[in-house]
Every structure is written in C-alpha cells, then in structure tokens.
Amino acid sequence: MSSREFKSPESVSSWKQIADRATGADELILYRDENSGTYSRLIRMQPGFLGADHSLKHDFNEVVYIIQGGFIDKVTKKAYPAGHFAFFPAGTEHGPLAAPVGVFGIEFRHYPGKKA
C-alpha cells in the first residue's frame, strides 16, 4: 500500500495503554518520525478518567483536538468539550486534565529544533 493512500488507523498500529498514564488512557500511533521523535496519535480516555494530580510540562510542542467527549481542567474547573483544541508550546505547564464523560481525540507532538 502506497503511503499516499488513506488507511484505517488499525492497519498501521493498535490501541495500547499510554505508558505514563493511569489505566483507562489509550493511544494508537498514526505516524512517528524516528529521526525527530515527532508523532501523531489518536487518544481515548474512558468515562471517569481522573488523570494526574499534577500539571504536565513537555520538551515538545503539543496540539490536541477533541473529537468526542471532553476534558475538564482540574485546576481551573473549565470544561473543554468536543470541537475544542489546545496548543501547548514546549515547556508550557498545563493540566492536569480529567475526562468524566470520556474523550476521543487526536494529538500531534513535535520536537522543536529537530529535523524530520
């Protein structure tokens, strides 16, 4: 199959628990550049997902788009339902987030300064 064709996500990867998250948070990697570390993934959190008790900070730029369900910022108590997106530049403190109704979204992570 040519890389220029559309594919089903399950044809390139499978759902796995997100390594640094509690049970109920899964990812399906859609694309990863082995040189830069940049990747995109589908994410899903089961209803009632509580998330971490502390904020997060990464060494990569992160874009998250919520397709279904939604997040709640545990500090500000703001709700972010489907249709919302966030951009967190590398080094930006954000969250922690919970997903009381569950969430399905897509996430893009890019490591600044690294060539793809």
NORRA-V329133 format. One record per backbone hydrogen bond with DSSP energy under -0.5 kcal/mol. CO is the residue of the C=O (numbers start at 1). NH is the residue of the N-H. If there is no record, write none. Layout:
BEGIN
((CO	NH) (CO	NH))
END
This chain:
BEGIN
((2	5) (8	11) (9	12) (9	13) (16	27) (18	21) (22	25) (24	26) (24	46) (25	18) (26	44) (27	16) (28	42) (31	40) (32	34) (33	37) (38	33) (39	109) (40	30) (40	31) (41	107) (42	28) (43	105) (44	26) (45	103) (46	49) (49	99) (56	94) (58	91) (61	110) (62	88) (63	108) (64	86) (65	67) (65	106) (66	83) (68	104) (69	82) (71	80) (72	74) (72	98) (73	77) (78	73) (80	71) (81	84) (84	66) (86	64) (87	89) (88	62) (89	92) (94	56) (96	74) (98	72) (99	48) (99	49) (99	102) (102	70) (103	45) (104	67) (104	68) (105	43) (106	65) (107	41) (108	63) (109	39) (110	61) (110	112) (111	114))
END
